[in-house]
Amino acid sequence: MSAGVTGVTSVIVRLKLSLLRNGLRQSTGRAVAYIASAVAVLLVSVLQLIGLIALRGHAHAASVVVLLVAVLAVGWAVMPLFFPGGDETLDPTRLVMLPLRPRPLVRALLVSSLVGIGPVFTLCMLTGSVISVAHGGTAYGFGVVGIVLALLVCMALARTVATANIRLLTSRKGRDLAVLSGLVVAIGAQVVNFGAQRLGSGGLAQLDGPAEVLKWVPPGSAIAAADSASEGSYGIAVLQLALSVAALVVLIAVWSRHLTRLMTAPDGSTLQAASEPAARRRTSTGLARLLPAGRTGTVMERSLRYVWRDPKTKAAWVTSLAIGLIVPVFNALQGTGSIYFACFAAGMLGVQMYNQFGQDTSAFWMVAMTISSTRDAYVELRARALALLVITLPYATLVTVLTTALIDDWPKLPEVLGVSFALLGAMLATGAWTSARFPYSIPQEGYKNVAPGQSGLAFVSILGGMVAGALLCAPVIALTIWVNVSAGGDDWSWLLLPVGAAYGAAITVAGLRLAAPRTARRLPEILLAVSKG
């Protein structure tokens, strides 16, 4: 039995190495990218290792390393959800036809997971963490065991999450998560930046509280055992290692159970699965009944379905929603923001009006067949703008109110809302015009949002439209400045809310009416431009 397990493990490890080698042979660019990323990760690993070693003897070294290990564990937990293609062995269903039992397969996949750049980086972080807190031979002994346990817990955590969600990761929703991975990195960078600034102002002592809790949570407890042993608390160190062992056993058990179910249960292509109650008849949602009748409601529903179902459109919307909230809120939390930063949300969401026909791709011909007059084009553009307003108007208001609450400047709320609504209306107006004048295709496959050869067109459309939108919003901005500098202006600042809302609505209607004739005349050119992806 032991020889059989060893044989399966060696085969799986060789299989992973073969997949890696054959993947690099597919193209020179892929090989160069992999080598460059490997060199970069190794360089960062060495620098982090040196930094952790330099932390040795610091009063708060234990708090830093415990939190670092916790962040590593979270990274390994979410990595399979956003980067399912990073490791081809994460999908055990590819081995479903082989006569393998769960236990040998779990051992083999756990060992094979140690092969790669990520495990090397994690090993360097764990090694540096132990060196920074261990003092004495016994502490280093606990540290070595802790490194092994922490590394295995991270690997088992990633495999368990991947196996439990493999049906999701191989579906359309899984591809949506992969598209949103860049957003996760961007938000994570903002969180790290915010945390670094808070630490710079308050010092590392702020980490002691969370670290006291996390040192009992695996895999952080495995590294904290070295610190406990350094202080002579051997009983506590053993208990912390035992917690990590228990976590590893639980993860492997859960992983094995999901693996067994995955390898034996029928999928959606079988008669048994198709006959289950889960295969329900598709019905319309109640929200669709709230939309206007006729062409307006139909176009609005189609646009909202794009937001929910199309990966590229969903990624663009979620990115705009997240960044539109992060910029004003994080600046307010740092004490360096202004209440007018809340207008950033309206600007980011207004950009979604640009290139409206590009998201239709070659299917735009069905839309073009229904447009026979300027009136039809106007109703089409108006419905698309209304669909955007269903999301953008309440969200921009929410961001403005939240920013105002954080800064505690409630008297400025009406005028900021007015400017925000005016800016949103200007963006919708310019977006409708540029959609007709500068349409471009959005490729359905890959991560590019612009078809080859149309990058300049997209740049002119978005940048020119944003500048034009800011200029169109100039009257409301000028009125806001005049109210703030004039004597007694605070008594009239509330008027900026209805003025800004009315101006935004008027400029939106004017932009739609200006774009409608051009849209009706350029239907063949628009179809050709959006069909290149």
C-alpha positions in Angstrom: 0.0 0.0 0.0 2.8 2.4 0.9 4.6 1.6 -2.4 1.3 2.3 -4.3 0.8 5.6 -2.5 4.5 6.6 -3.3 4.0 5.6 -6.9 0.8 7.7 -7.3 2.5 10.7 -5.6 5.6 10.5 -7.9 3.3 10.2 -11.0 1.2 13.3 -10.0 4.4 15.3 -9.3 5.9 14.3 -12.6 2.6 15.1 -14.3 2.6 18.6 -12.9 6.2 19.2 -14.0 5.3 17.9 -17.4 2.3 20.3 -17.6 4.5 23.2 -16.6 7.3 22.2 -19.1 4.8 21.7 -22.0 3.1 25.0 -21.2 6.3 26.9 -21.5 7.0 25.2 -24.8 3.8 26.5 -26.3 5.2 30.0 -27.0 8.3 32.0 -26.4 6.2 34.8 -24.9 4.7 32.6 -22.3 8.1 31.2 -21.4 9.6 34.7 -21.1 6.7 35.8 -18.9 7.0 32.8 -16.6 10.7 33.3 -16.2 10.4 37.0 -15.6 7.6 36.4 -13.0 9.7 33.7 -11.3 12.7 36.0 -11.1 10.6 38.8 -9.7 9.0 36.6 -7.1 12.3 35.2 -6.0 13.7 38.7 -5.8 10.8 39.8 -3.6 11.1 36.7 -1.5 14.8 37.4 -0.8 14.1 41.0 0.1 11.2 40.0 2.3 13.4 37.3 4.0 16.1 39.9 4.7 13.5 42.3 6.1 12.0 39.7 8.4 15.5 38.7 9.6 16.2 42.4 10.3 13.1 42.4 12.4 14.7 39.9 14.8 14.8 41.3 18.3 12.1 43.9 17.7 9.5 44.2 20.4 6.6 43.7 18.0 8.2 41.1 15.7 5.8 38.4 16.8 2.8 40.5 16.0 4.1 41.3 12.5 4.9 37.7 11.6 1.6 36.3 12.9 -0.4 38.8 10.8 1.9 38.1 7.8 1.1 34.4 8.0 -2.6 35.1 8.4 -2.4 37.2 5.2 -0.6 34.4 3.4 -3.3 32.0 4.4 -6.1 34.3 3.1 -4.2 34.7 -0.1 -4.0 30.9 -0.6 -7.7 30.6 0.2 -8.9 33.1 -2.4 -6.2 32.4 -5.1 -8.1 29.4 -6.7 -11.3 31.5 -6.9 -9.7 34.3 -9.0 -6.8 32.4 -10.7 -8.2 29.0 -11.5 -5.9 28.6 -14.5 -2.8 29.2 -12.5 -2.4 25.5 -11.6 -3.9 22.9 -13.9 -3.8 20.3 -11.2 -6.4 22.3 -9.2 -9.1 20.6 -11.2 -9.3 16.9 -10.0 -12.1 16.1 -12.4 -9.4 15.6 -15.1 -8.4 12.5 -13.2 -11.9 11.1 -12.8 -11.4 8.3 -15.3 -8.3 7.0 -13.5 -8.7 4.2 -10.9 -7.6 6.3 -7.9 -8.9 6.2 -4.4 -9.4 9.5 -2.5 -6.7 9.1 0.2 -3.8 8.3 -2.2 -5.0 11.0 -4.5 -5.2 13.6 -1.7 -1.6 12.8 -0.6 -0.4 13.0 -4.2 -2.1 16.3 -4.9 -0.9 17.8 -1.6 2.7 16.9 -2.4 2.4 18.2 -5.9 1.0 21.5 -4.7 4.4 22.2 -3.1 5.9 22.5 -6.7 5.7 26.0 -8.0 6.7 29.6 -7.4 4.0 30.3 -4.9 5.1 27.6 -2.4 8.7 28.8 -2.7 7.6 32.4 -1.8 5.5 31.1 1.1 8.4 29.0 2.4 10.7 32.1 2.3 8.1 34.1 4.3 7.6 31.3 6.9 11.4 30.8 7.2 12.0 34.5 7.7 9.1 34.7 10.2 10.6 31.9 12.4 14.1 33.4 12.3 12.7 36.8 13.4 11.0 35.3 16.6 12.9 32.2 17.5 15.6 32.4 20.2 17.4 29.2 21.2 17.7 25.7 19.9 14.4 24.5 21.2 12.6 27.4 19.7 14.2 26.7 16.3 13.0 23.1 16.6 9.5 24.2 17.2 10.0 26.7 14.3 11.0 24.0 11.8 7.9 22.0 12.7 5.8 25.1 12.5 7.1 26.0 9.0 6.2 22.5 7.7 2.7 22.7 9.3 2.0 26.2 8.2 3.0 25.4 4.6 0.9 22.3 4.5 -2.1 24.1 6.0 -1.8 26.8 3.3 -1.6 24.2 0.5 -4.5 22.1 1.9 -6.6 25.3 2.3 -6.1 26.2 -1.3 -6.9 22.7 -2.5 -10.0 22.4 -0.3 -11.4 25.7 -1.6 -10.6 24.8 -5.2 -12.2 21.3 -4.9 -15.3 22.6 -3.2 -15.9 25.2 -5.9 -14.5 23.5 -9.0 -18.0 23.4 -10.6 -18.2 27.1 -10.1 -14.7 27.8 -11.4 -15.3 25.9 -14.6 -18.6 27.7 -15.3 -19.4 31.1 -16.6 -19.5 32.5 -13.1 -16.0 31.2 -12.6 -14.8 33.0 -15.6 -16.4 36.2 -14.2 -14.4 35.8 -11.1 -11.2 35.4 -13.1 -12.0 38.6 -15.0 -12.5 40.4 -11.7 -9.1 39.3 -10.3 -7.5 42.6 -11.4 -10.1 44.4 -9.3 -9.3 42.3 -6.2 -5.6 43.2 -6.6 -6.4 46.9 -7.0 -8.6 46.9 -3.9 -6.0 44.9 -2.0 -3.4 47.4 -2.9 -5.5 50.3 -1.6 -6.1 48.4 1.7 -2.4 47.7 2.1 -1.6 51.4 1.4 -4.2 52.5 3.9 -2.9 50.0 6.5 0.7 51.1 5.9 -0.2 54.7 6.4 -2.0 53.9 9.7 1.0 51.9 10.9 3.3 54.8 9.9 1.3 57.2 12.1 0.5 54.8 15.0 3.5 52.4 15.0 3.6 48.6 15.1 2.0 48.5 18.5 -1.4 48.6 16.8 -0.8 45.1 15.6 -0.5 43.6 19.1 -4.3 43.3 19.6 -5.2 41.4 16.4 -2.0 39.3 16.8 -3.1 38.1 20.3 -6.1 36.5 18.6 -4.5 35.3 15.4 -1.7 33.5 17.2 -4.3 30.9 18.2 -5.6 30.6 14.6 -3.8 28.2 12.2 -1.5 28.6 10.4 -0.4 31.6 12.4 -0.4 29.4 15.6 2.3 27.2 14.0 4.7 30.1 13.7 3.6 31.6 17.0 4.7 28.4 18.7 8.4 29.4 18.0 7.8 32.7 19.8 6.2 30.9 22.7 9.1 28.4 23.0 11.5 31.3 22.9 9.8 32.6 26.1 9.9 29.2 27.7 6.2 28.5 27.4 6.6 25.1 26.0 3.1 23.9 26.9 1.6 26.8 25.0 3.9 26.1 22.0 2.8 22.5 21.9 -0.8 23.5 22.1 -0.3 26.0 19.2 1.3 23.3 17.1 -1.6 20.9 18.0 -4.1 23.5 16.7 -2.3 23.6 13.4 -2.2 19.8 13.2 -5.9 19.7 13.9 -6.6 22.3 11.3 -4.6 20.3 8.7 -6.5 17.1 9.6 -9.8 18.8 9.3 -8.9 20.4 5.9 -7.7 17.1 4.5 -10.9 15.4 5.7 -13.1 18.1 4.1 -11.0 18.0 1.0 -11.3 14.2 0.8 -15.1 14.3 1.2 -15.5 16.9 -1.5 -13.1 15.0 -3.8 -15.1 11.8 -3.3 -18.4 13.5 -4.1 -16.9 15.3 -7.1 -15.4 12.1 -8.6 -18.5 10.0 -8.1 -21.5 12.4 -8.4 -23.1 12.9 -11.8 -22.7 16.3 -13.5 -25.2 18.4 -15.4 -24.8 16.4 -18.6 -26.3 13.2 -17.2 -29.9 12.2 -17.2 -29.9 11.9 -13.5 -28.8 15.4 -12.9 -31.1 16.8 -15.6 -34.1 15.2 -13.9 -33.3 16.6 -10.5 -35.5 19.5 -9.1 -32.5 21.8 -9.6 -33.3 22.0 -13.3 -36.0 24.5 -12.9 -37.8 26.3 -15.7 -36.5 29.8 -16.4 -39.0 32.5 -15.4 -38.9 36.2 -15.5 -38.0 38.1 -12.4 -40.3 40.5 -10.6 -37.9 43.4 -11.0 -38.4 43.2 -14.8 -42.1 43.9 -14.3 -41.2 47.3 -12.8 -39.6 48.5 -16.0 -41.6 50.7 -18.5 -43.5 49.0 -21.2 -42.5 49.0 -24.9 -39.1 49.5 -26.3 -37.8 51.4 -23.4 -38.4 48.6 -20.9 -37.0 46.0 -23.3 -33.8 47.9 -23.9 -33.4 48.6 -20.2 -33.8 45.0 -19.3 -31.3 44.0 -21.9 -28.7 46.5 -20.7 -29.2 45.4 -17.1 -28.8 41.8 -18.1 -25.5 42.7 -19.7 -24.3 44.1 -16.4 -25.3 40.9 -14.6 -24.3 38.3 -17.2 -21.6 39.6 -19.5 -18.2 39.1 -17.9 -16.5 42.1 -19.5 -19.5 44.4 -18.7 -19.7 43.1 -15.2 -16.0 43.6 -14.6 -16.2 47.2 -15.9 -19.2 47.9 -13.6 -17.7 46.3 -10.5 -14.4 48.2 -11.1 -16.2 51.5 -11.4 -18.4 50.9 -8.4 -15.5 49.8 -6.2 -13.0 52.6 -7.3 -15.8 55.2 -7.1 -16.3 54.2 -3.5 -12.6 53.6 -2.5 -11.2 56.9 -3.6 -13.4 59.2 -1.6 -13.9 56.9 1.4 -10.2 56.0 1.8 -9.2 59.7 1.5 -11.8 60.6 4.1 -10.6 57.9 6.5 -7.0 59.1 6.1 -8.0 62.7 6.9 -6.7 64.1 3.6 -9.9 64.0 1.6 -12.5 66.5 0.5 -16.2 66.1 0.4 -16.0 66.9 -3.3 -14.1 63.7 -3.9 -17.5 62.0 -3.8 -18.1 63.3 -7.3 -15.5 60.8 -8.4 -18.1 58.1 -8.1 -20.4 59.9 -10.6 -17.5 60.3 -13.0 -16.5 56.6 -12.8 -20.1 55.4 -13.3 -20.8 57.9 -16.1 -18.0 56.3 -18.1 -20.2 53.2 -18.5 -22.3 55.2 -21.0 -19.4 55.3 -23.4 -19.2 52.7 -26.2 -22.7 51.5 -25.5 -22.9 49.6 -28.8 -19.5 47.9 -28.3 -20.9 45.5 -25.6 -23.4 44.2 -28.2 -20.5 43.1 -30.5 -21.7 41.5 -33.8 -25.2 41.1 -32.3 -25.7 44.8 -32.8 -27.2 43.9 -36.1 -30.4 42.9 -34.3 -30.5 46.3 -32.6 -29.8 48.0 -36.0 -32.7 46.2 -37.6 -35.1 47.8 -35.1 -33.9 51.4 -35.7 -35.6 53.0 -38.7 -35.7 56.6 -37.7 -34.2 59.2 -35.4 -37.0 58.6 -33.0 -36.1 54.9 -32.7 -32.4 55.8 -32.1 -33.4 58.4 -29.4 -35.6 55.8 -27.6 -32.8 53.3 -27.8 -30.2 55.7 -26.3 -32.6 57.0 -23.7 -33.4 53.5 -22.5 -29.7 52.7 -22.2 -29.2 55.9 -20.2 -32.1 55.1 -17.9 -30.7 51.6 -17.3 -27.5 53.2 -16.1 -29.3 55.7 -13.9 -31.1 52.8 -12.1 -27.6 51.9 -10.7 -25.6 55.1 -10.9 -28.1 57.6 -9.3 -28.6 55.8 -6.0 -25.0 54.7 -5.8 -23.6 58.2 -6.4 -26.0 59.5 -3.7 -24.9 56.8 -1.3 -21.2 57.5 -1.8 -21.8 61.2 -1.4 -23.7 60.7 1.9 -21.1 58.3 3.2 -18.2 60.6 2.4 -20.1 63.5 4.0 -20.7 61.4 7.2 -17.0 60.5 7.4 -15.8 64.1 6.9 -18.7 65.4 9.1 -19.5 68.3 6.8 -23.3 68.0 6.4 -24.0 71.6 5.3 -22.1 70.8 2.1 -24.1 67.8 1.2 -26.7 69.5 -1.0 -24.2 71.3 -3.2 -22.0 68.2 -3.6 -25.0 66.2 -4.6 -25.9 68.9 -7.1 -22.4 68.9 -8.6 -22.4 65.1 -8.7 -25.8 64.9 -10.5 -24.7 67.6 -13.0 -21.4 65.7 -13.7 -23.4 62.4 -14.1 -25.7 64.1 -16.6 -22.8 65.5 -18.6 -21.1 62.1 -18.7 -24.3 60.5 -20.0 -24.6 63.2 -22.7 -21.1 62.9 -23.9 -21.2 59.1 -23.6 -24.2 58.9 -25.9 -22.5 61.1 -28.5 -19.2 59.2 -28.4 -21.0 55.9 -28.6 -22.3 56.9 -32.0 -19.2 58.7 -33.2 -16.4 56.5 -31.8 -17.7 52.9 -31.4 -15.2 50.1 -31.0 -15.3 46.4 -30.4 -14.8 44.6 -27.1 -13.3 41.1 -27.5 -15.3 38.4 -25.8 -12.2 36.2 -25.2 -9.1 37.1 -23.2 -8.5 40.1 -21.0 -8.3 42.8 -23.6 -11.2 45.3 -23.6 -10.4 46.8 -27.0 -10.0 44.9 -30.3 -6.5 45.1 -32.0 -6.2 48.3 -34.0 -8.9 50.2 -32.1 -6.9 51.3 -29.0 -6.5 54.9 -30.3 -10.2 55.1 -31.0 -11.0 54.0 -27.5 -8.6 56.4 -26.0 -10.0 59.4 -28.0 -13.5 58.3 -27.1 -13.0 58.0 -23.3 -10.5 60.8 -22.8 -12.2 63.3 -25.1 -15.6 62.5 -23.6 -14.4 63.0 -20.0 -12.9 66.4 -20.9 -16.1 67.4 -22.7 -18.1 66.2 -19.7 -16.1 68.3 -17.3 -16.5 71.4 -19.6 -20.3 70.8 -19.8 -20.4 70.7 -16.0 -18.5 74.0 -15.8 -21.6 76.2 -15.2 -22.6 74.3 -12.1 -19.0 74.2 -10.8 -18.7 77.9 -11.3 -22.0 78.5 -9.5 -20.8 76.3 -6.6 -17.6 78.4 -6.4 -19.5 81.6 -6.4 -21.9 80.5 -3.7 -18.9 79.4 -1.5 -16.9 82.7 -1.9 -19.8 85.1 -1.7 -21.0 86.6 1.6 -24.1 84.7 2.9 -23.6 82.0 0.3 -24.2 79.2 2.8 -27.8 80.3 3.1 -28.3 79.5 -0.6 -26.1 76.5 -1.0 -29.1 74.2 -0.8 -30.3 75.5 -4.1 -27.4 73.8 -5.8 -29.1 70.4 -5.4 -32.2 71.1 -7.5 -30.2 73.3 -9.9 -27.5 70.6 -10.4 -30.2 67.9 -10.8 -32.2 69.9 -13.3 -29.0 70.8 -15.2 -27.9 67.2 -15.3 -31.3 66.1 -16.6 -31.4 68.8 -19.3 -27.9 68.2 -20.5 -28.6 64.4 -20.7 -31.7 65.0 -22.9 -29.8 67.4 -25.1 -26.9 64.9 -25.5 -29.3 62.1 -26.4 -31.1 64.2 -28.9 -27.8 65.3 -30.5 -26.6 61.7 -30.7 -29.8 60.2 -32.0 -29.6 61.5 -35.6 -25.9 60.5 -35.9 -26.7 57.0 -34.6 -29.5 56.5 -37.1 -27.3 57.6 -40.0 -24.2 55.5 -39.0 -25.7 52.1 -38.2 -23.6 50.3 -40.8 -20.4 52.0 -39.7 -21.2 51.2 -36.0 -22.0 47.5 -36.8 -18.7 47.2 -38.7 -16.7 48.8 -35.8 -18.2 46.7 -33.0 -17.9 43.4 -35.0 -14.1 43.3 -35.1 -13.5 41.7 -31.8 
